[in-house]
Amino acid sequence: MQKRKIIRRILDNITEKLLTISGAVTGIAILFITFFLFTEGAALFQSPQVEHGYALYVNSSNPVNTLQPEETKAIFDAEITNWNELGGKDGEIKIFRIDDAFQIYPESELGENYELLPAKLGEIISKEENILAFLPTQYAPQGAAVKALTAKNIQPKDYFLGKEWLPTATPVPLFGVLPLVLGTLLVSIVALLIALPLGLGVAIYLSELASDKQRRLLKHVIELLAGIPSVVYGFFGLVVLVPIVQKALNLPVGETAFTGSLLLAIMALPTIISVAEDALRNTPRAMREASLALGATQWQTIYRVVIPYAKSGISAAVVLGIGRAIGETMAVMMVTGNAAVMPQSLMESVRTIPATIAAELGEAPAGGAHYQALFLLGCILFVFTMIISISAEIISKKKNYKTH
Amino acid sequence: MNKRLSQQIAFIIFKLFGVLVVAILISILGFIIVNGISVINWEFLTAFPEEGMTTGGIFPAIVGTLYLIIGSLLFAFPLGVMSAIYTHEYAGKGWIVKTIRMMTNNLASIPSIVFGLFGMALFVNKLNFGDSIIAGSLTLGLLALPVIIRTTEEALKAVPNTYREASLALGATKLQTIKKVVIPAAMPNIITGLILSIGRVSGETAPILFTVAAYLLPQLPTGIFDQAMALPYHLYVLATSGTDLEASRPMAYGTALVLIMIVLTMNLLASFMRRKLENKRSK
């Protein structure tokens, strides 16, 4: 008897410990997520600007010592063709790649394992004053007149303020997130502009006008709308909304920022409606009655008394609606066309942060600069949504005591 | 007169908005049901995709989703419930508990693609699970955790304090009270949370993109370290990257309908249960 009691007490003790541990684990899960995202993401700034395993070499008589990523890209895109544009001597830039070496020398001259290649490359670079050679560091050219350009790491300002997202470009991938950030904000804010009047109207209808039966019906409808998986919304958008937008606005393609906003507006509706309705309902009855007793109509009461009173709750609805829109991945990816360029108009294709992650992570080799750049995008998204959810919490806690 | 008129106009607009929201739902559901219903038959549900996913069925995707539901909730349900019991019944009101609760709340607001990133970094790469059912389940489980915790906490909150006090007064320990009194009373509500999270887990695509989902598999997964197909990802593939998009459209409609049926049935079941409980309580 005594023994069983002790065993039971030990078991109980273990159970209580388990409960404590579970509480702690779920609490720190978010810290864990943050830690992983940020360590992977921050590693980007330890990655070299030039494609991993490669370097740029010039003739040592060349005064240019370093190139900005944009400059390198412009050279390889043939937008910059003369060294004098880069502060060097006048002379046409001659781009040289490893493949070119095989054109010049037959494989037999390079040795069985290409052990003679570095010397040959050095020879070429020494001979050509205006050369810019993009070569694997494994075969780093050897020669007296060879100079390697300073290999800088990717700079935070190139990432956060860069205007071009070309993650797979060679020799220098560009990770400028500005087009993605702006694309995300554009799509989400327009979605909110569409969803807010609609959602607020429905919330007012629900809390002030609807009969019990209508209310119950609408509540069900909103619940179902909130439950539809985002990939189904995306499919609906792709098959129905895209052609409609294309025809109605007479566009070359229907996959635009506007289509994304339209779809996101529908998806944000349930959040906006339910949060705003809660806020409207919380307006004390006495305030409504006082207003009505003064001879105001029901509508005057709503927009002069109820809405001002519920202002903070409505703001929370707005903020949460944006939060829902910013993080949405699948639906947006399926209808916005995903062109990673600075958004110029609503009627063009854009690409959002989540869509970029979803579309590219599969192809980015783990641990590479592209992979890290995508994780850093995840960090940006994470910070956005954290700010949003915390500010929603603060706003909805703030009471409106002000009296006029 | 003027103010009456403006009221009438405003109210008509609000009513129209309400009708519009209903119309949106009906058009989405109607569109998928009308196009999908003719595709669904026994073969569609039990056969493998054939001829570049233009005919055949979606059996492996259904099975994959089932595995993911079971796997994720096997991990998230006990953890979530226990964590909620701890924060609600044991933890005091100190700053630690407050921070934990705030963090759990914020967990719910993290976009699902970020969970996918995390799952890939930790489970797939660091722990070397590879693209596998276990990696996908753990990622999805993390996503379901806030849902389970929140519903469980609400369930515990709904148990009247007099129950606890009566049990304690009879000499039961705190743990006995929780096991024998609080949990049985809260159980139906906790189950509602479980059902809700099944709906959530089965519809998510972004977290499984890089942790488990396979484009097409010739056979069913045989263990927890295998890749699996899943309904939401299969729908995405059929809609955007199949070999012949036009020819696989009917398959996509069918998949969308099956997916929607699973998710909405779960949601309706949960709200039905909740309403029933509310009625019982108010009596």
Interface residues (C-beta under 8 A of the other chain):
Chain A: D12 T15 E16 L18 L19 T20 S22 G23 A24 V25 T26 G27 I28 A29 I30 L31 F32 I33 F36 L37 E40 L198 G201 V202 I204 Y205 L206 L209 A210 Q214 L217 L218 H220 V221 I222 E223 L224 L225 G227 I228 P229 S230 V231 V232 Y233 G234 F235 F236 L238 V239 V240 I266 L269 I273 T297 Q298 W299 Q300 I302 Y303 G323 I326 G327 E328 T329 M330 M334 P354 I357 A358 L361 G362 A366 L374 F375 G378 L381 F382 T385 M386 I388 S389 I390 E393
Chain B: K3 R4 S6 Q7 A10 F11 I13 F14 K15 F17 G18 L20 V21 V22 I24 L25 S27 I28 L29 F31 I32 P78 L79 G80 M82 S83 I85 Y86 T87 Y90 A91 T99 I100 R101 M102 M103 T104 N105 N106 L107 S109 I110 P111 S112 I113 V114 F115 G116 L117 F118 M120 A121 L122 N125 L142 L145 I149 T173 L175 Q176 G199 S202 G203 E204 T205 A206 L209 F210 P232 Y233 L235 Y236 A239 T240 R249 A252 A256 L259 I260 V263 L264 M266 N267 L268 S271
